Amino acid sequence: MTMKIVTIVAYFYLIASSLIFSGDMSGGNDVLIAPSGYTFSIWLLIYLLLLISLVRQFTASECDQALYVKISYLFASSMLLSGTAVLVSNSVALIFIAGSLITLSILYAIITKNADRSSFFSVPFSFYLAWTSIATIVDVFVVADVNNVSLIFGMNELTWTIIMLIIGAGLAVYFSLYNDDLIYPIVFLWGYFGIFVKDDKPLQLTYTLSIVMIGLVAFVIWKVVQEMRGRRMRAEAV
C-alpha cells in the first residue's frame, strides 16, 4: 500500500511540475529536431493513461496488481525524474530525462516478461517510453544548442538531425518487432509529423522526413495486417 501511495504522489508531482511550475509542456528551444508545440499535447494522453494505471493498482486483477507492486519503485522514479527535468536547467534536464528513459526501459522489460498481464497493462508505458525516447533525443540537441555547439565530429545540426531521424525510425521499428508493440512506432510517427509541419525547414530535412514517415506508415500498416491475420488464424483454430 505504501508504494501505491508513493506512485500517486509521484504522479501529481509530474503533473504539477509539467503544467504549473514550468507552464510549458513543449519547451522553447528552437532546434531542428524539436516537434511543433502542439505535438506535445500527447502528454495529456500520457497523463490520462498513467492515471488509469494508478487507479488499476487498486482495481485490476490479482495478477496485474502484483505486477504493479513489482514495478512501483521504477514507476514512481520515472515520474519523479520526468517531473524534475522540466524544473532544472537544460543541461541538467538531459540527465534527468535520460534517467527516466533508463528507468522506463527497465520497467517495460519487466512488464513484457510477464505473459499473464492484461492486454492494457503495457499501453500507458508504451506511450510514456516512446515519447520519453523522443524527448531524450531532442534534449541532446537542445543542450548542444544552448552551449553553442555547432559542429560535432565535423557535422552540423542539420546532418545530425537527419542521422538521428533515421536512427530513431530504425529504433522504433526494431522495438516494435522485438516487443510486438504497435504503439511505440506510432508515437514516433506522431513526433516526426510534428517536425514535418514546422515552418522554414531545410529542404533536405523535408525530404528525409517524408521518406522516413512513409516508411513508418508502411510498417505500421504491415504490422496491423499481420496482427489481424494472426487473430483470424487463432480464431479459426479454436
TORKOL-4160 file (C-alpha; in steps of 0.2 Angstrom, whole numbers, padded with zeros to 4 digits, m for minus):
238
<pt num="1" X="0000" Y="0000" Z="0000"/>
<pt num="2" X="0014" Y="0012" Z="0004"/>
<pt num="3" X="0022" Y="0011" Z="m0013"/>
<pt num="4" X="0005" Y="0013" Z="m0021"/>
<pt num="5" X="0003" Y="0030" Z="m0012"/>
<pt num="6" X="0021" Y="0035" Z="m0017"/>
<pt num="7" X="0017" Y="0032" Z="m0035"/>
<pt num="8" X="0001" Y="0043" Z="m0033"/>
<pt num="9" X="0012" Y="0057" Z="m0025"/>
<pt num="10" X="0025" Y="0055" Z="m0039"/>
<pt num="11" X="0011" Y="0056" Z="m0052"/>
<pt num="12" X="0004" Y="0073" Z="m0045"/>
<pt num="13" X="0022" Y="0079" Z="m0044"/>
<pt num="14" X="0024" Y="0076" Z="m0063"/>
<pt num="15" X="0008" Y="0085" Z="m0066"/>
<pt num="16" X="0012" Y="0100" Z="m0056"/>
<pt num="17" X="0030" Y="0102" Z="m0062"/>
<pt num="18" X="0024" Y="0100" Z="m0080"/>
<pt num="19" X="0008" Y="0110" Z="m0080"/>
<pt num="20" X="0010" Y="0123" Z="m0066"/>
<pt num="21" X="0028" Y="0126" Z="m0062"/>
<pt num="22" X="0035" Y="0125" Z="m0079"/>
<pt num="23" X="0020" Y="0132" Z="m0088"/>
<pt num="24" X="0025" Y="0125" Z="m0104"/>
<pt num="25" X="0025" Y="0107" Z="m0110"/>
<pt num="26" X="0035" Y="0109" Z="m0126"/>
<pt num="27" X="0049" Y="0120" Z="m0120"/>
<pt num="28" X="0055" Y="0134" Z="m0130"/>
<pt num="29" X="0071" Y="0129" Z="m0139"/>
<pt num="30" X="0072" Y="0131" Z="m0157"/>
<pt num="31" X="0081" Y="0116" Z="m0163"/>
<pt num="32" X="0078" Y="0107" Z="m0180"/>
<pt num="33" X="0073" Y="0091" Z="m0172"/>
<pt num="34" X="0060" Y="0098" Z="m0160"/>
<pt num="35" X="0042" Y="0095" Z="m0165"/>
<pt num="36" X="0029" Y="0108" Z="m0166"/>
<pt num="37" X="0022" Y="0114" Z="m0149"/>
<pt num="38" X="0005" Y="0106" Z="m0151"/>
<pt num="39" X="0013" Y="0089" Z="m0154"/>
<pt num="40" X="0017" Y="0089" Z="m0135"/>
<pt num="41" X="m0001" Y="0088" Z="m0131"/>
<pt num="42" X="0002" Y="0070" Z="m0132"/>
<pt num="43" X="0007" Y="0072" Z="m0114"/>
<pt num="44" X="m0011" Y="0075" Z="m0109"/>
<pt num="45" X="m0015" Y="0057" Z="m0116"/>
<pt num="46" X="0000" Y="0050" Z="m0107"/>
<pt num="47" X="m0006" Y="0058" Z="m0091"/>
<pt num="48" X="m0023" Y="0051" Z="m0093"/>
<pt num="49" X="m0016" Y="0033" Z="m0096"/>
<pt num="50" X="m0004" Y="0034" Z="m0081"/>
<pt num="51" X="m0019" Y="0040" Z="m0071"/>
<pt num="52" X="m0029" Y="0024" Z="m0076"/>
<pt num="53" X="m0014" Y="0014" Z="m0072"/>
<pt num="54" X="m0014" Y="0022" Z="m0054"/>
<pt num="55" X="m0032" Y="0018" Z="m0052"/>
<pt num="56" X="m0029" Y="0000" Z="m0058"/>
<pt num="57" X="m0017" Y="m0003" Z="m0044"/>
<pt num="58" X="m0032" Y="m0005" Z="m0033"/>
<pt num="59" X="m0045" Y="m0012" Z="m0045"/>
<pt num="60" X="m0036" Y="m0023" Z="m0058"/>
<pt num="61" X="m0035" Y="m0042" Z="m0057"/>
<pt num="62" X="m0024" Y="m0050" Z="m0044"/>
<pt num="63" X="m0010" Y="m0054" Z="m0057"/>
<pt num="64" X="m0010" Y="m0036" Z="m0063"/>
<pt num="65" X="m0010" Y="m0029" Z="m0045"/>
<pt num="66" X="0005" Y="m0040" Z="m0041"/>
<pt num="67" X="0014" Y="m0033" Z="m0057"/>
<pt num="68" X="0010" Y="m0015" Z="m0052"/>
<pt num="69" X="0018" Y="m0019" Z="m0035"/>
<pt num="70" X="0034" Y="m0026" Z="m0043"/>
<pt num="71" X="0036" Y="m0010" Z="m0054"/>
<pt num="72" X="0031" Y="0003" Z="m0042"/>
<pt num="73" X="0048" Y="0009" Z="m0037"/>
<pt num="74" X="0053" Y="0011" Z="m0056"/>
<pt num="75" X="0036" Y="0018" Z="m0060"/>
<pt num="76" X="0037" Y="0032" Z="m0046"/>
<pt num="77" X="0055" Y="0035" Z="m0050"/>
<pt num="78" X="0052" Y="0038" Z="m0069"/>
<pt num="79" X="0038" Y="0051" Z="m0065"/>
<pt num="80" X="0049" Y="0060" Z="m0052"/>
<pt num="81" X="0064" Y="0061" Z="m0064"/>
<pt num="82" X="0052" Y="0067" Z="m0079"/>
<pt num="83" X="0045" Y="0080" Z="m0067"/>
<pt num="84" X="0061" Y="0086" Z="m0061"/>
<pt num="85" X="0068" Y="0088" Z="m0079"/>
<pt num="86" X="0056" Y="0102" Z="m0083"/>
<pt num="87" X="0062" Y="0112" Z="m0067"/>
<pt num="88" X="0080" Y="0112" Z="m0069"/>
<pt num="89" X="0092" Y="0120" Z="m0082"/>
<pt num="90" X="0093" Y="0112" Z="m0100"/>
<pt num="91" X="0110" Y="0104" Z="m0097"/>
<pt num="92" X="0104" Y="0096" Z="m0081"/>
<pt num="93" X="0087" Y="0091" Z="m0088"/>
<pt num="94" X="0096" Y="0079" Z="m0100"/>
<pt num="95" X="0102" Y="0069" Z="m0085"/>
<pt num="96" X="0085" Y="0068" Z="m0078"/>
<pt num="97" X="0076" Y="0064" Z="m0094"/>
<pt num="98" X="0089" Y="0051" Z="m0098"/>
<pt num="99" X="0087" Y="0043" Z="m0081"/>
<pt num="100" X="0068" Y="0042" Z="m0084"/>
<pt num="101" X="0072" Y="0034" Z="m0100"/>
<pt num="102" X="0083" Y="0021" Z="m0092"/>
<pt num="103" X="0070" Y="0018" Z="m0078"/>
<pt num="104" X="0056" Y="0016" Z="m0090"/>
<pt num="105" X="0066" Y="0004" Z="m0101"/>
<pt num="106" X="0069" Y="m0007" Z="m0086"/>
<pt num="107" X="0051" Y="m0006" Z="m0081"/>
<pt num="108" X="0045" Y="m0010" Z="m0098"/>
<pt num="109" X="0056" Y="m0025" Z="m0099"/>
<pt num="110" X="0049" Y="m0032" Z="m0083"/>
<pt num="111" X="0031" Y="m0030" Z="m0089"/>
<pt num="112" X="0034" Y="m0039" Z="m0106"/>
<pt num="113" X="0042" Y="m0054" Z="m0096"/>
<pt num="114" X="0025" Y="m0056" Z="m0088"/>
<pt num="115" X="0014" Y="m0066" Z="m0100"/>
<pt num="116" X="m0001" Y="m0066" Z="m0088"/>
<pt num="117" X="m0003" Y="m0047" Z="m0088"/>
<pt num="118" X="m0019" Y="m0040" Z="m0096"/>
<pt num="119" X="m0018" Y="m0033" Z="m0113"/>
<pt num="120" X="m0020" Y="m0015" Z="m0107"/>
<pt num="121" X="m0006" Y="m0016" Z="m0094"/>
<pt num="122" X="0008" Y="m0011" Z="m0105"/>
<pt num="123" X="m0001" Y="0003" Z="m0115"/>
<pt num="124" X="0002" Y="0018" Z="m0104"/>
<pt num="125" X="0020" Y="0013" Z="m0103"/>
<pt num="126" X="0022" Y="0011" Z="m0122"/>
<pt num="127" X="0016" Y="0029" Z="m0124"/>
<pt num="128" X="0027" Y="0035" Z="m0110"/>
<pt num="129" X="0043" Y="0026" Z="m0115"/>
<pt num="130" X="0041" Y="0031" Z="m0134"/>
<pt num="131" X="0038" Y="0049" Z="m0130"/>
<pt num="132" X="0052" Y="0049" Z="m0117"/>
<pt num="133" X="0064" Y="0042" Z="m0130"/>
<pt num="134" X="0059" Y="0056" Z="m0142"/>
<pt num="135" X="0062" Y="0069" Z="m0128"/>
<pt num="136" X="0079" Y="0062" Z="m0124"/>
<pt num="137" X="0084" Y="0064" Z="m0142"/>
<pt num="138" X="0078" Y="0082" Z="m0143"/>
<pt num="139" X="0086" Y="0086" Z="m0127"/>
<pt num="140" X="0103" Y="0081" Z="m0133"/>
<pt num="141" X="0101" Y="0094" Z="m0147"/>
<pt num="142" X="0094" Y="0107" Z="m0135"/>
<pt num="143" X="0109" Y="0105" Z="m0124"/>
<pt num="144" X="0121" Y="0107" Z="m0139"/>
<pt num="145" X="0111" Y="0122" Z="m0144"/>
<pt num="146" X="0112" Y="0131" Z="m0128"/>
<pt num="147" X="0130" Y="0128" Z="m0126"/>
<pt num="148" X="0133" Y="0135" Z="m0144"/>
<pt num="149" X="0140" Y="0118" Z="m0150"/>
<pt num="150" X="0138" Y="0120" Z="m0169"/>
<pt num="151" X="0149" Y="0105" Z="m0175"/>
<pt num="152" X="0151" Y="0088" Z="m0168"/>
<pt num="153" X="0164" Y="0077" Z="m0177"/>
<pt num="154" X="0164" Y="0089" Z="m0191"/>
<pt num="155" X="0145" Y="0088" Z="m0194"/>
<pt num="156" X="0132" Y="0102" Z="m0192"/>
<pt num="157" X="0115" Y="0102" Z="m0183"/>
<pt num="158" X="0106" Y="0098" Z="m0200"/>
<pt num="159" X="0117" Y="0082" Z="m0203"/>
<pt num="160" X="0115" Y="0076" Z="m0186"/>
<pt num="161" X="0096" Y="0079" Z="m0186"/>
<pt num="162" X="0094" Y="0068" Z="m0202"/>
<pt num="163" X="0105" Y="0055" Z="m0195"/>
<pt num="164" X="0095" Y="0054" Z="m0178"/>
<pt num="165" X="0079" Y="0054" Z="m0188"/>
<pt num="166" X="0084" Y="0039" Z="m0197"/>
<pt num="167" X="0091" Y="0030" Z="m0182"/>
<pt num="168" X="0075" Y="0034" Z="m0172"/>
<pt num="169" X="0064" Y="0027" Z="m0185"/>
<pt num="170" X="0075" Y="0011" Z="m0186"/>
<pt num="171" X="0074" Y="0010" Z="m0167"/>
<pt num="172" X="0055" Y="0012" Z="m0167"/>
<pt num="173" X="0054" Y="m0002" Z="m0180"/>
<pt num="174" X="0066" Y="m0014" Z="m0171"/>
<pt num="175" X="0057" Y="m0010" Z="m0154"/>
<pt num="176" X="0040" Y="m0014" Z="m0162"/>
<pt num="177" X="0046" Y="m0031" Z="m0169"/>
<pt num="178" X="0056" Y="m0036" Z="m0154"/>
<pt num="179" X="0042" Y="m0032" Z="m0141"/>
<pt num="180" X="0027" Y="m0034" Z="m0153"/>
<pt num="181" X="0022" Y="m0016" Z="m0148"/>
<pt num="182" X="0012" Y="m0006" Z="m0161"/>
<pt num="183" X="0011" Y="0009" Z="m0150"/>
<pt num="184" X="0030" Y="0014" Z="m0150"/>
<pt num="185" X="0032" Y="0017" Z="m0169"/>
<pt num="186" X="0015" Y="0026" Z="m0169"/>
<pt num="187" X="0021" Y="0038" Z="m0156"/>
<pt num="188" X="0037" Y="0041" Z="m0166"/>
<pt num="189" X="0027" Y="0044" Z="m0181"/>
<pt num="190" X="0017" Y="0057" Z="m0172"/>
<pt num="191" X="0033" Y="0066" Z="m0166"/>
<pt num="192" X="0040" Y="0066" Z="m0184"/>
<pt num="193" X="0024" Y="0073" Z="m0190"/>
<pt num="194" X="0026" Y="0087" Z="m0178"/>
<pt num="195" X="0043" Y="0091" Z="m0185"/>
<pt num="196" X="0037" Y="0090" Z="m0203"/>
<pt num="197" X="0023" Y="0103" Z="m0201"/>
<pt num="198" X="0035" Y="0116" Z="m0194"/>
<pt num="199" X="0039" Y="0131" Z="m0205"/>
<pt num="200" X="0055" Y="0136" Z="m0213"/>
<pt num="201" X="0063" Y="0118" Z="m0213"/>
<pt num="202" X="0078" Y="0115" Z="m0224"/>
<pt num="203" X="0073" Y="0106" Z="m0239"/>
<pt num="204" X="0085" Y="0091" Z="m0235"/>
<pt num="205" X="0075" Y="0089" Z="m0219"/>
<pt num="206" X="0058" Y="0089" Z="m0228"/>
<pt num="207" X="0064" Y="0076" Z="m0240"/>
<pt num="208" X="0071" Y="0065" Z="m0226"/>
<pt num="209" X="0055" Y="0066" Z="m0215"/>
<pt num="210" X="0044" Y="0062" Z="m0230"/>
<pt num="211" X="0054" Y="0046" Z="m0234"/>
<pt num="212" X="0055" Y="0041" Z="m0215"/>
<pt num="213" X="0037" Y="0044" Z="m0212"/>
<pt num="214" X="0031" Y="0035" Z="m0227"/>
<pt num="215" X="0042" Y="0020" Z="m0221"/>
<pt num="216" X="0035" Y="0021" Z="m0204"/>
<pt num="217" X="0017" Y="0022" Z="m0210"/>
<pt num="218" X="0020" Y="0007" Z="m0221"/>
<pt num="219" X="0027" Y="m0003" Z="m0207"/>
<pt num="220" X="0013" Y="0001" Z="m0195"/>
<pt num="221" X="0000" Y="m0004" Z="m0209"/>
<pt num="222" X="0010" Y="m0020" Z="m0211"/>
<pt num="223" X="0010" Y="m0023" Z="m0193"/>
<pt num="224" X="m0008" Y="m0021" Z="m0191"/>
<pt num="225" X="m0012" Y="m0033" Z="m0205"/>
<pt num="226" X="0000" Y="m0046" Z="m0198"/>
<pt num="227" X="m0009" Y="m0044" Z="m0181"/>
<pt num="228" X="m0026" Y="m0046" Z="m0189"/>
<pt num="229" X="m0021" Y="m0061" Z="m0199"/>
<pt num="230" X="m0014" Y="m0069" Z="m0183"/>
<pt num="231" X="m0030" Y="m0066" Z="m0173"/>
<pt num="232" X="m0040" Y="m0073" Z="m0188"/>
<pt num="233" X="m0029" Y="m0089" Z="m0188"/>
<pt num="234" X="m0031" Y="m0091" Z="m0169"/>
<pt num="235" X="m0050" Y="m0089" Z="m0170"/>
<pt num="236" X="m0051" Y="m0102" Z="m0184"/>
<pt num="237" X="m0040" Y="m0114" Z="m0175"/>
<pt num="238" X="m0052" Y="m0114" Z="m0160"/>
